[in-house]
């Protein structure tokens, strides 16, 4: 168990570090238009949101809020 803790786990951590370093450094070798961040565009608004039943949203549209004269408190 100590071999895993002393040799294998640190080796895996260093291997992951170098893999991330290579992935990040690869941007140097990309063409200049691909190395730039992606352009930000405004979101296209949807014409109409999907119809969802109010019960599924947990919204209470009853005229008497709970605790103020509900049918079980009368």
C-alpha positions as a LaTeX table, in Angstrom:
\begin{tabular}{lrrr}
\hline
Residue & $x$ (\AA) & $y$ (\AA) & $z$ (\AA) \\
\hline
Unk1 & 0.00 & 0.00 & 0.00 \\
Unk2 & 2.88 & 2.38 & 0.71 \\
Unk3 & 4.26 & 1.79 & $-2.80$ \\
Unk4 & 1.00 & 3.11 & $-4.26$ \\
Unk5 & 1.04 & 6.12 & $-1.94$ \\
Unk6 & 4.73 & 6.97 & $-2.37$ \\
Unk7 & 5.37 & 6.17 & $-6.03$ \\
Unk8 & 2.29 & 5.52 & $-8.13$ \\
Unk9 & $-0.07$ & 8.29 & $-6.91$ \\
Unk10 & 2.55 & 11.09 & $-7.28$ \\
Unk11 & 3.45 & 9.74 & $-10.73$ \\
Unk12 & $-0.21$ & 9.87 & $-11.81$ \\
Unk13 & $-0.56$ & 13.42 & $-10.44$ \\
Unk14 & 2.52 & 14.58 & $-12.35$ \\
Unk15 & 1.32 & 12.79 & $-15.49$ \\
Unk16 & $-2.06$ & 14.59 & $-15.30$ \\
Unk17 & $-0.26$ & 17.92 & $-14.75$ \\
Unk18 & 1.89 & 17.43 & $-17.85$ \\
Unk19 & $-1.10$ & 16.34 & $-19.93$ \\
Unk20 & $-2.91$ & 19.56 & $-18.95$ \\
Unk21 & 0.25 & 21.58 & $-19.67$ \\
Unk22 & 0.49 & 20.10 & $-23.17$ \\
Unk23 & $-3.20$ & 20.72 & $-23.85$ \\
Unk24 & $-2.95$ & 24.38 & $-22.80$ \\
Unk25 & 0.34 & 24.94 & $-24.60$ \\
Unk26 & $-1.04$ & 23.53 & $-27.86$ \\
Unk27 & $-2.71$ & 26.89 & $-28.50$ \\
Unk28 & 0.70 & 28.31 & $-29.45$ \\
Unk29 & 0.81 & 26.10 & $-32.53$ \\
Unk30 & $-2.76$ & 26.80 & $-33.71$ \\
Unk31 & $-3.42$ & 29.33 & $-36.47$ \\
Unk32 & $-3.98$ & 32.83 & $-35.10$ \\
Unk33 & $-7.73$ & 32.84 & $-35.83$ \\
Unk34 & $-8.23$ & 29.56 & $-33.95$ \\
Unk35 & $-6.13$ & 30.52 & $-30.93$ \\
Unk36 & $-8.40$ & 33.47 & $-30.09$ \\
Unk37 & $-11.36$ & 33.03 & $-27.74$ \\
Unk38 & $-14.70$ & 32.25 & $-29.32$ \\
Unk39 & $-16.75$ & 35.30 & $-30.34$ \\
Unk40 & $-19.63$ & 36.23 & $-28.07$ \\
Unk41 & $-22.99$ & 36.62 & $-29.77$ \\
Unk42 & $-26.28$ & 37.68 & $-28.29$ \\
Unk43 & $-28.70$ & 34.88 & $-27.56$ \\
Unk44 & $-31.58$ & 34.59 & $-29.99$ \\
Unk45 & $-34.82$ & 35.00 & $-28.01$ \\
Unk46 & $-37.37$ & 32.26 & $-28.40$ \\
Unk47 & $-40.75$ & 33.26 & $-29.78$ \\
Unk48 & $-42.69$ & 31.50 & $-27.05$ \\
Unk49 & $-41.62$ & 29.54 & $-24.00$ \\
Unk50 & $-42.85$ & 25.99 & $-23.62$ \\
Unk51 & $-46.18$ & 25.74 & $-21.84$ \\
Unk52 & $-45.77$ & 24.15 & $-18.41$ \\
Unk53 & $-48.63$ & 23.47 & $-16.05$ \\
Unk54 & $-48.35$ & 25.70 & $-12.91$ \\
Unk55 & $-48.72$ & 22.70 & $-10.60$ \\
Unk56 & $-45.49$ & 21.27 & $-12.00$ \\
Unk57 & $-43.70$ & 24.52 & $-11.14$ \\
Unk58 & $-44.94$ & 24.47 & $-7.55$ \\
Unk59 & $-46.90$ & 27.71 & $-8.01$ \\
Unk60 & $-50.02$ & 28.15 & $-5.91$ \\
Unk61 & $-52.71$ & 30.21 & $-7.64$ \\
Unk62 & $-55.46$ & 29.53 & $-5.12$ \\
Unk63 & $-57.38$ & 32.62 & $-3.91$ \\
Unk64 & $-56.84$ & 31.66 & $-0.26$ \\
Unk65 & $-53.20$ & 31.28 & 0.75 \\
Unk66 & $-52.42$ & 28.41 & 3.07 \\
Unk67 & $-53.22$ & 29.30 & 6.67 \\
Unk68 & $-55.68$ & 32.09 & 5.83 \\
Unk69 & $-59.12$ & 30.50 & 5.79 \\
Unk70 & $-58.37$ & 27.47 & 3.66 \\
Unk71 & $-61.06$ & 24.82 & 3.32 \\
Unk72 & $-59.60$ & 22.69 & 6.13 \\
Unk73 & $-59.26$ & 25.64 & 8.55 \\
Unk74 & $-62.81$ & 26.95 & 8.35 \\
\hline
\end{tabular}
